[in-house]
């Protein structure tokens, strides 16, 4: 998972641009999930990314305040089948597939231990891929939250307040599987991919700083990552 960790570091720099030097993002959140499973159906173009709990492969993650008290909702390895399960799922349709570039549309849904959901809409995000990996970078089209008590709860008991903006977020996804000869990652179906995700959502009134993150992401795409 070396490439995944490298990608997360790059994505963290982009997300950090959202909160660096701005008190508006102090109560926003930063989320990261690793060791997710990924499948792709070439006939329908549907890419699914989801939390897994199997031998040698346990998804884990967190949703954390970017400032302030620094509270965290931690989702321990195997959280998807814990006594109080939570989940991460992304359902994307991949279109305009070329030699190493495509577009992805759909949504990402993160569910905490008591059923609260955080949903991010993906609209024609750029998807860059090679033989064995792919990355999706962009600003989400919309963000929706369903929470009864105003808290997002991790599987270990940690929680973060849900007083962040609900209009847009910075989202980065990375998909990886063993390289294949003679075919790009999305030129045929697969069911053995692994993925990671990182996102940043600003506090209310701080959504304007997402423009800065958009510039950073665009520059990284032009430079090839």
C-alpha positions as YAML, in Angstrom:
chain: A
units: angstrom
residues:
- id: 1
  name: UNK
  ca: [0.00, 0.00, 0.00]
- id: 2
  name: UNK
  ca: [3.01, 2.30, -0.49]
- id: 3
  name: UNK
  ca: [1.39, 4.19, -3.35]
- id: 4
  name: UNK
  ca: [-1.79, 4.66, -1.33]
- id: 5
  name: UNK
  ca: [0.13, 6.17, 1.59]
- id: 6
  name: UNK
  ca: [2.03, 8.42, -0.82]
- id: 7
  name: UNK
  ca: [-1.24, 9.54, -2.39]
- id: 8
  name: UNK
  ca: [-2.76, 10.27, 1.01]
- id: 9
  name: UNK
  ca: [0.21, 12.51, 1.83]
- id: 10
  name: UNK
  ca: [-0.29, 14.41, -1.44]
- id: 11
  name: UNK
  ca: [-4.04, 14.69, -0.85]
- id: 12
  name: UNK
  ca: [-3.44, 15.87, 2.71]
- id: 13
  name: UNK
  ca: [-1.37, 18.77, 1.37]
- id: 14
  name: UNK
  ca: [-4.29, 19.75, -0.86]
- id: 15
  name: UNK
  ca: [-6.79, 19.44, 1.97]
- id: 16
  name: UNK
  ca: [-4.42, 21.36, 4.23]
- id: 17
  name: UNK
  ca: [-4.71, 24.30, 1.86]
- id: 18
  name: UNK
  ca: [-8.33, 24.55, 2.94]
- id: 19
  name: UNK
  ca: [-7.52, 25.25, 6.56]
- id: 20
  name: UNK
  ca: [-4.04, 26.77, 6.48]
- id: 21
  name: UNK
  ca: [-4.07, 30.33, 7.76]
- id: 22
  name: UNK
  ca: [-7.85, 30.51, 8.01]
- id: 23
  name: UNK
  ca: [-9.87, 30.42, 11.24]
- id: 24
  name: UNK
  ca: [-12.99, 29.87, 9.15]
- id: 25
  name: UNK
  ca: [-12.06, 26.21, 8.77]
- id: 26
  name: UNK
  ca: [-11.28, 25.61, 12.46]
- id: 27
  name: UNK
  ca: [-14.47, 23.63, 12.97]
- id: 28
  name: UNK
  ca: [-14.45, 21.90, 9.61]
- id: 29
  name: UNK
  ca: [-13.56, 18.23, 9.33]
- id: 30
  name: UNK
  ca: [-10.90, 16.14, 7.65]
- id: 31
  name: UNK
  ca: [-11.68, 12.48, 6.90]
- id: 32
  name: UNK
  ca: [-9.50, 9.61, 5.78]
- id: 33
  name: UNK
  ca: [-10.28, 5.94, 5.07]
- id: 34
  name: UNK
  ca: [-7.78, 3.27, 4.03]
- id: 35
  name: UNK
  ca: [-7.78, -0.37, 2.89]
- id: 36
  name: UNK
  ca: [-11.18, -0.07, 1.25]
- id: 37
  name: UNK
  ca: [-12.26, -2.65, -1.34]
- id: 38
  name: UNK
  ca: [-12.90, -1.65, -4.97]
- id: 39
  name: UNK
  ca: [-14.69, -3.42, -7.83]
- id: 40
  name: UNK
  ca: [-15.40, -2.32, -11.40]
- id: 41
  name: UNK
  ca: [-17.93, -3.62, -13.96]
- id: 42
  name: UNK
  ca: [-16.72, -2.72, -17.45]
- id: 43
  name: UNK
  ca: [-20.12, -3.43, -19.05]
- id: 44
  name: UNK
  ca: [-21.98, -0.90, -16.89]
- id: 45
  name: UNK
  ca: [-19.06, 1.37, -16.00]
- id: 46
  name: UNK
  ca: [-19.95, 1.12, -12.29]
- id: 47
  name: UNK
  ca: [-17.07, 1.51, -9.80]
- id: 48
  name: UNK
  ca: [-17.88, 0.48, -6.24]
- id: 49
  name: UNK
  ca: [-15.65, 1.33, -3.26]
- id: 50
  name: UNK
  ca: [-16.62, 0.00, 0.17]
- id: 51
  name: UNK
  ca: [-15.36, -0.86, 3.65]
- id: 52
  name: UNK
  ca: [-14.25, -4.47, 4.12]
- id: 53
  name: UNK
  ca: [-13.45, -6.85, 6.96]
- id: 54
  name: UNK
  ca: [-11.70, -10.01, 5.82]
- id: 55
  name: UNK
  ca: [-8.52, -11.92, 6.54]
- id: 56
  name: UNK
  ca: [-5.56, -9.57, 6.10]
- id: 57
  name: UNK
  ca: [-7.77, -6.79, 4.79]
- id: 58
  name: UNK
  ca: [-9.57, -4.55, 7.26]
- id: 59
  name: UNK
  ca: [-10.71, -1.05, 6.40]
- id: 60
  name: UNK
  ca: [-10.10, 1.74, 8.92]
- id: 61
  name: UNK
  ca: [-10.58, 5.50, 9.01]
- id: 62
  name: UNK
  ca: [-11.40, 8.66, 10.90]
- id: 63
  name: UNK
  ca: [-13.36, 11.91, 10.70]
- id: 64
  name: UNK
  ca: [-11.52, 14.66, 12.61]
- id: 65
  name: UNK
  ca: [-11.90, 18.34, 13.38]
- id: 66
  name: UNK
  ca: [-9.31, 20.37, 11.47]
- id: 67
  name: UNK
  ca: [-8.87, 22.74, 14.40]
- id: 68
  name: UNK
  ca: [-10.48, 23.76, 17.64]
- id: 69
  name: UNK
  ca: [-10.62, 20.88, 20.13]
- id: 70
  name: UNK
  ca: [-9.32, 18.44, 17.51]
- id: 71
  name: UNK
  ca: [-11.99, 15.84, 18.28]
- id: 72
  name: UNK
  ca: [-11.97, 12.61, 16.26]
- id: 73
  name: UNK
  ca: [-14.47, 9.91, 15.33]
- id: 74
  name: UNK
  ca: [-12.19, 6.90, 14.80]
- id: 75
  name: UNK
  ca: [-13.29, 3.84, 12.84]
- id: 76
  name: UNK
  ca: [-11.02, 1.00, 13.94]
- id: 77
  name: UNK
  ca: [-9.87, -1.80, 11.57]
- id: 78
  name: UNK
  ca: [-12.83, -4.01, 10.67]
- id: 79
  name: UNK
  ca: [-15.36, -1.36, 11.74]
- id: 80
  name: UNK
  ca: [-17.83, -2.49, 9.09]
- id: 81
  name: UNK
  ca: [-18.58, -5.68, 11.07]
- id: 82
  name: UNK
  ca: [-17.92, -4.41, 14.61]
- id: 83
  name: UNK
  ca: [-20.60, -4.84, 17.33]
- id: 84
  name: UNK
  ca: [-21.74, -1.31, 16.45]
- id: 85
  name: UNK
  ca: [-21.02, -1.31, 12.71]
- id: 86
  name: UNK
  ca: [-20.45, 1.71, 10.52]
- id: 87
  name: UNK
  ca: [-19.78, 1.86, 6.78]
- id: 88
  name: UNK
  ca: [-18.10, 3.64, 3.89]
- id: 89
  name: UNK
  ca: [-19.37, 3.24, 0.34]
- id: 90
  name: UNK
  ca: [-18.90, 5.00, -2.96]
- id: 91
  name: UNK
  ca: [-20.86, 4.22, -6.11]
- id: 92
  name: UNK
  ca: [-19.47, 5.93, -9.21]
- id: 93
  name: UNK
  ca: [-20.17, 5.60, -12.92]
- id: 94
  name: UNK
  ca: [-17.02, 5.87, -15.03]
- id: 95
  name: UNK
  ca: [-17.55, 7.41, -18.48]
- id: 96
  name: UNK
  ca: [-15.49, 8.76, -21.39]
- id: 97
  name: UNK
  ca: [-12.81, 6.15, -20.75]
- id: 98
  name: UNK
  ca: [-9.68, 6.82, -22.78]
- id: 99
  name: UNK
  ca: [-6.13, 5.50, -22.68]
- id: 100
  name: UNK
  ca: [-5.44, 6.92, -19.22]
- id: 101
  name: UNK
  ca: [-8.20, 9.40, -18.49]
- id: 102
  name: UNK
  ca: [-11.91, 9.14, -17.70]
- id: 103
  name: UNK
  ca: [-14.67, 10.90, -15.74]
- id: 104
  name: UNK
  ca: [-16.46, 9.71, -12.60]
- id: 105
  name: UNK
  ca: [-19.91, 10.68, -11.31]
- id: 106
  name: UNK
  ca: [-21.92, 9.39, -8.37]
- id: 107
  name: UNK
  ca: [-21.80, 9.73, -4.60]
- id: 108
  name: UNK
  ca: [-19.86, 8.78, -1.48]
- id: 109
  name: UNK
  ca: [-21.84, 7.80, 1.64]
- id: 110
  name: UNK
  ca: [-20.22, 7.48, 5.08]
- id: 111
  name: UNK
  ca: [-22.33, 6.07, 7.92]
- id: 112
  name: UNK
  ca: [-21.47, 6.27, 11.63]
- id: 113
  name: UNK
  ca: [-22.31, 3.75, 14.37]
- id: 114
  name: UNK
  ca: [-25.82, 5.07, 15.09]
- id: 115
  name: UNK
  ca: [-26.92, 5.54, 11.48]
- id: 116
  name: UNK
  ca: [-25.99, 9.18, 10.82]
- id: 117
  name: UNK
  ca: [-24.86, 9.67, 7.22]
- id: 118
  name: UNK
  ca: [-22.53, 12.05, 5.45]
- id: 119
  name: UNK
  ca: [-23.03, 12.08, 1.67]
- id: 120
  name: UNK
  ca: [-20.85, 13.80, -0.94]
- id: 121
  name: UNK
  ca: [-21.93, 14.13, -4.56]
- id: 122
  name: UNK
  ca: [-19.38, 13.57, -7.33]
- id: 123
  name: UNK
  ca: [-20.05, 15.21, -10.69]
- id: 124
  name: UNK
  ca: [-17.77, 14.35, -13.63]
- id: 125
  name: UNK
  ca: [-14.59, 14.35, -11.57]
- id: 126
  name: UNK
  ca: [-11.40, 13.76, -13.52]
- id: 127
  name: UNK
  ca: [-10.18, 10.16, -13.18]
- id: 128
  name: UNK
  ca: [-6.56, 9.50, -14.16]
- id: 129
  name: UNK
  ca: [-5.43, 5.88, -14.39]
- id: 130
  name: UNK
  ca: [-2.62, 3.57, -15.46]
- id: 131
  name: UNK
  ca: [-2.31, -0.20, -15.56]
- id: 132
  name: UNK
  ca: [-2.47, -0.69, -11.79]
- id: 133
  name: UNK
  ca: [-3.77, 2.47, -10.13]
- id: 134
  name: UNK
  ca: [-6.09, 5.43, -10.53]
- id: 135
  name: UNK
  ca: [-6.85, 8.71, -8.76]
- id: 136
  name: UNK
  ca: [-9.96, 10.89, -8.57]
- id: 137
  name: UNK
  ca: [-9.47, 14.49, -7.44]
- id: 138
  name: UNK
  ca: [-11.97, 17.31, -7.25]
- id: 139
  name: UNK
  ca: [-14.50, 19.49, -5.44]
- id: 140
  name: UNK
  ca: [-17.73, 17.65, -4.66]
- id: 141
  name: UNK
  ca: [-20.95, 18.90, -6.21]
- id: 142
  name: UNK
  ca: [-22.85, 18.83, -2.92]
- id: 143
  name: UNK
  ca: [-22.67, 17.60, 0.67]
- id: 144
  name: UNK
  ca: [-25.64, 16.30, 2.72]
- id: 145
  name: UNK
  ca: [-25.80, 15.31, 6.38]
- id: 146
  name: UNK
  ca: [-28.39, 13.26, 8.25]
- id: 147
  name: UNK
  ca: [-27.80, 13.40, 12.01]
- id: 148
  name: UNK
  ca: [-30.29, 13.20, 14.87]
- id: 149
  name: UNK
  ca: [-28.07, 14.49, 17.67]
- id: 150
  name: UNK
  ca: [-25.55, 16.70, 15.82]
- id: 151
  name: UNK
  ca: [-22.61, 14.33, 16.30]
- id: 152
  name: UNK
  ca: [-20.76, 11.87, 14.06]
- id: 153
  name: UNK
  ca: [-19.77, 8.83, 16.13]
- id: 154
  name: UNK
  ca: [-16.80, 6.54, 15.57]
- id: 155
  name: UNK
  ca: [-16.71, 2.82, 16.32]
- id: 156
  name: UNK
  ca: [-14.35, 3.42, 19.27]
- id: 157
  name: UNK
  ca: [-16.65, 5.95, 20.96]
- id: 158
  name: UNK
  ca: [-14.99, 9.13, 19.65]
- id: 159
  name: UNK
  ca: [-17.22, 11.75, 18.04]
- id: 160
  name: UNK
  ca: [-17.11, 15.09, 16.22]
- id: 161
  name: UNK
  ca: [-19.76, 17.85, 16.06]
- id: 162
  name: UNK
  ca: [-21.48, 18.11, 12.70]
- id: 163
  name: UNK
  ca: [-21.44, 21.92, 12.47]
- id: 164
  name: UNK
  ca: [-19.56, 22.01, 9.17]
- id: 165
  name: UNK
  ca: [-20.62, 23.42, 5.81]
- id: 166
  name: UNK
  ca: [-23.06, 21.45, 3.67]
- id: 167
  name: UNK
  ca: [-22.36, 22.84, 0.22]
- id: 168
  name: UNK
  ca: [-19.06, 21.39, -1.00]
- id: 169
  name: UNK
  ca: [-15.91, 19.50, -0.01]
- id: 170
  name: UNK
  ca: [-12.48, 18.57, -1.32]
- id: 171
  name: UNK
  ca: [-12.48, 14.86, -2.18]
- id: 172
  name: UNK
  ca: [-9.60, 12.59, -3.21]
- id: 173
  name: UNK
  ca: [-9.93, 8.88, -4.02]
- id: 174
  name: UNK
  ca: [-7.19, 6.42, -4.93]
- id: 175
  name: UNK
  ca: [-7.72, 2.93, -6.40]
- id: 176
  name: UNK
  ca: [-4.97, 0.32, -6.73]
- id: 177
  name: UNK
  ca: [-4.59, -3.30, -7.83]
- id: 178
  name: UNK
  ca: [-1.80, -5.49, -9.16]
- id: 179
  name: UNK
  ca: [-0.60, -4.10, -12.51]
- id: 180
  name: UNK
  ca: [-1.81, -5.92, -15.62]
- id: 181
  name: UNK
  ca: [-0.01, -6.06, -18.92]
- id: 182
  name: UNK
  ca: [-1.58, -4.55, -22.02]
- id: 183
  name: UNK
  ca: [-4.69, -3.01, -20.46]
- id: 184
  name: UNK
  ca: [-5.52, 0.14, -18.53]
- id: 185
  name: UNK
  ca: [-7.21, -0.25, -15.16]
- id: 186
  name: UNK
  ca: [-10.70, 0.62, -16.46]
- id: 187
  name: UNK
  ca: [-10.52, -1.23, -19.77]
- id: 188
  name: UNK
  ca: [-11.82, -4.46, -18.16]
- id: 189
  name: UNK
  ca: [-13.71, -5.57, -15.06]
- id: 190
  name: UNK
  ca: [-12.00, -6.28, -11.74]
- id: 191
  name: UNK
  ca: [-13.06, -7.30, -8.23]
- id: 192
  name: UNK
  ca: [-9.75, -7.21, -6.33]
- id: 193
  name: UNK
  ca: [-8.97, -3.51, -6.09]
- id: 194
  name: UNK
  ca: [-8.02, -1.61, -2.96]
- id: 195
  name: UNK
  ca: [-8.78, 2.04, -2.34]
- id: 196
  name: UNK
  ca: [-8.30, 4.96, 0.02]
- id: 197
  name: UNK
  ca: [-10.23, 8.20, 0.43]
- id: 198
  name: UNK
  ca: [-9.52, 11.63, 1.88]
- id: 199
  name: UNK
  ca: [-11.89, 14.57, 2.15]
- id: 200
  name: UNK
  ca: [-12.06, 18.01, 3.77]
- id: 201
  name: UNK
  ca: [-15.27, 19.91, 4.59]
- id: 202
  name: UNK
  ca: [-15.01, 23.51, 5.89]
- id: 203
  name: UNK
  ca: [-16.95, 25.10, 8.71]
- id: 204
  name: UNK
  ca: [-20.03, 27.22, 7.95]
- id: 205
  name: UNK
  ca: [-18.87, 30.41, 6.28]
- id: 206
  name: UNK
  ca: [-15.57, 28.86, 5.25]
- id: 207
  name: UNK
  ca: [-16.61, 27.21, 1.98]
- id: 208
  name: UNK
  ca: [-14.96, 29.98, -0.04]
- id: 209
  name: UNK
  ca: [-11.52, 28.65, 0.82]
- id: 210
  name: UNK
  ca: [-12.34, 25.53, -1.18]
- id: 211
  name: UNK
  ca: [-11.42, 27.58, -4.24]
- id: 212
  name: UNK
  ca: [-7.81, 27.56, -3.06]
- id: 213
  name: UNK
  ca: [-7.87, 23.77, -2.75]
- id: 214
  name: UNK
  ca: [-9.34, 23.57, -6.25]
- id: 215
  name: UNK
  ca: [-6.36, 25.48, -7.62]
- id: 216
  name: UNK
  ca: [-3.97, 23.13, -5.81]
- id: 217
  name: UNK
  ca: [-5.74, 20.04, -7.16]
- id: 218
  name: UNK
  ca: [-5.76, 21.44, -10.69]
- id: 219
  name: UNK
  ca: [-2.04, 22.16, -10.52]
- id: 220
  name: UNK
  ca: [-1.32, 18.63, -9.32]
- id: 221
  name: UNK
  ca: [-3.35, 17.16, -12.21]
- id: 222
  name: UNK
  ca: [-1.38, 19.24, -14.74]
- id: 223
  name: UNK
  ca: [1.88, 18.09, -13.16]
- id: 224
  name: UNK
  ca: [0.82, 14.45, -13.25]
- id: 225
  name: UNK
  ca: [0.19, 13.98, -9.49]
...
